[in-house]
Amino acid sequence: MSDYGSSAVLFCEPDPVLTARPSLRKYLRYLLFFGPGAVLASMTIGQGQLILGPQIGAWAGYALLWLITLNIGSYLICYVGTRFTMLSGISVMDVFALKTRRGWINWLLIGIMAIFVPTFAATIITTLGKSLEWIFGGGHYLFWGISFSVLAALLALLGRYKLLEVSQAFFVAVLGVGAIASVALLRPDLLDLLPNFFRIGNVPSYPGWVDTVPDFTKTPIPLSMMGYLGTLTISIVPLVGYLGWVKVKKWGIFRGSEDSAALSQRLFSRYKEKGAIDYLPEDRQQLRMSRLHLRPLMVDLAIAFLIVSLVSAAYMIAGADRLGRDIPTDVELIKRQAVIFSDMASWLKPLYQVSVAFALFGTVYSAFEAATRMLYETTRTIRPTAGRLSYKRFMLYFLVYVLSLGIPLALLMASGLSVLLVLSITLLFIGVIGVIIYGVGAVYITQRVLPAAYRLHPLSLAAAVVGVLLLCIPLLYLFL
């Protein structure tokens, strides 16, 4: 990466593995690019997969597996937005702030965050607390949930990104082993199972027997679908957080830079001054090199999508085949699903308990870091005072805000407010509506702001548009 100040900013030589000859060793080394995707997967695999997935499987069987297929749309959106930053060095959120009237997209996303991150914190306090109460066999779930959430906040404040990345990869591995082991032992009929991933638009009704399930709340099916899709997607939180992680990883244009954040700020200043991105070279060799720099992003997202899809499908399938009418409810969010494992082999129940604890703690730990980074990236251009704060101080203020609202909301849930209903509404906004808004904006600025040689080719553009439209499909059912 050449120093800023010349007429063109050159891409450095990519990681040697990217230019090596094709071989098994080369593609195995591609797995080392899996980093930010581990954080994405850990944030994604949590309450939705452990609660909503088995619950939907219990009453809908395999019929709604196609929601997992739709989730590829969020990964296409993440690729487009992150691609823009890796090629230009400029945050998508900074361009939104300049290109929209008074930065309204930024303010809208900040509003969604301000409202729904505390509600998400309240649901995770409840879910994590109840799982730990069950695992340890005593203590009040609010004590467990609040204590471990505060611990997660401290780890986010004191830890480094590398600790986050490695720990999340471990959490995901533990949960993945448990989920895949359960389905392997179930041996479902693949001819009955696989077509449901492609029957997009097939929406079953609640069976009559759900009315006899104590404490079960019949959430409107479209809202339940949207909530579950929101658990699957790369929500708006890690979508924007990813823009910061690629700077930490020094991917793309940041490779070779001593200070990625400072470089990004200098390039953004140049963009504001010139009114265009005029520093990217357009000779054939540099264009080829820029595309090679995108491969770590592709690998990282592909692995994350595969893991999330496998684990999500495993829990829904297990719910359909094992739970029967024993649906998870607000009273027993986690405990009932133990039958998925214990009915097959007694030794799997402890594995399930460990998987649950790691998954939920991993979700809250990674969510605190990702939510802070998302808000920091979104706010610093429209509110320069936020950008002048150190990142850790900004995180401290934000986490105090989240916990000061999330803990009282968790107390309200203990008084009867439906956790599953709150979770569904929260995920609708941060996992679907916010993602669609971001996706439309990312596609638009990619095609309007990047130099022509760096824009999406027609097939890639079509894939990005299809990705946005896929996430819109379940929204239609809210209005039908």
Secondary structure, DSSP 8 states (H G I E B T S, - for coil): ---TTSSS-------HHHHS-S-HHHHHHGGGG-SHHHHHHHHHSSHIIIIIHHHHHHHHTTTTTHHHHHTHHHHHHHHHHHHHHHHHSS-HHHHHHHHSGGGHHHHHHHHHHHHHHHHHHHHHHHHHHHHHHHHHT-S-HHHHHHHHHHHHHHHHHHS-HHHHHHHHHHHHHHHHHHHHHHHHHH---HHHHGGGGT-TT------GGGGGSTT-----HHHHHHHHHHHHS--HHHHHHHHHHHHHHT-GGGTT-S-HHHHHHHHHHHHHHHSS---S--SHHHHHHHHHHTHHHHHHHHHHHHHHHHHHHHHHHHIIIIITT----SSSSSGGGHHHHHTT-TTHHHHHHHHHHHHHHHHHHHHHHHHHHHHHHHHTTT-HHHHHS-HHHHHHHHHHHHHHHHHHHHHHHHTT--HHHHHHHHHHIIIIIHHHHHHHHHHHHHHHHS-GGGS--HHHHHHHHHHHHHHHHHHHHHH-
